[in-house]
Amino acid sequence: MNTRQLTELGQQLRVDSVRAADAASSGHPTSSMSAADLMAVLLAHHLRYDFDRPAHPGNDRFILSKGHASPLLYAAYKAAGAIDDAELLTFRELGSRLEGHPTPRRLPWVETATGSLGQGLPVGVGIALSGKRLERTGYRVWVLCGDSELAEGSVWEAAEHAGYEHLDNLTAIVDVNRLGQRGPTRHGHDLDAYARRFQAFGWHTIEIDGHDVDAVDRAYGEAESTSGQPTVILARTLKGKGVAAVEDREGLHGKPLPDAEEAIAELGGVRELRIEVQDPRRHGCCTPWPRRDRWSSRATTRVTR
């Protein structure tokens, strides 16, 4: 995808996040909108994943540590063809697979349940360590974090361990949108403050504008080519990006947009872009793997060994 197409995909992810939350009359659309460009570039250019074979050993692992931004994850699944638009709009309905916070119990593409903040990176470190020491199938672990959860001690314990183990197959992406549930975060948009902490634990740090899709693309490429240490991408973003009524405004966390139709129009309307996510087998990884209708028993076997 070129720059314009990546930008359009980011807008589609925003629109679909707004639509899903509006259909449910609840959710976290503004938290989803800040990270939409980060997700768009990852999905279109860097993630290697076979959605028909979620247990394929060569699949990259993606963890949405800021699990409250689940509308963004489900919008990404739609763009990848894993779910359709009708299912997207069942978000948070009783019995729907699209729960308020994603869980592997309902969706085979979810690596771990996230909702309690500060849990995604520790799990990602464990998966990355397994990938380097045990499975050795060449997958990369991508963890999308929020800046508010960097107040959790578990994040820094995980960061220390990742640096000690030189986990260069791990990339943390921090959506630094400066606003938490109760107001501004401690460091706001001071990316250097976060970078110094990660550097102290031996991480390679990259600071970018999280809404510049070309800068995001370059950052992911730099992370993939970095050896000997994990990488954190600190992305300056705006909560509610693209809609003037909510962009970078306090007091709107965890609420659907006040006027979804107006917001969708401001974002350019509903789109139906579809992308082909890279197949891990194209990168010379692993042997053929069962299709999705046989994934469950194989995945269970892998976990219980």
Protein Blocks (a to p, Z undefined) as FASTA:
>chain_A
ZZklmmmmmmmmmmmmmmmmmmnopajfklmmmmmmmmmmmmmmmpccdfklmmbmkbcc
dddfblmlmmmmmmmmmmnopacfklmmmgoiahiabdfbdcfklpmkbmbdcfbghklm
mmmmmmmmmmmmmnonopacdddddfklmmpmklmmmmmmmmmnopakbccddddehpaf
kbccfklmalklmmmmmmmnopacddddfklmklmmmmmmmmmmpghiacdddddddehi
hiaklgopghigoiacfblmlmmmmnnpaadddcddddfklnopajadddfklmmmmmmm
mmmZZ
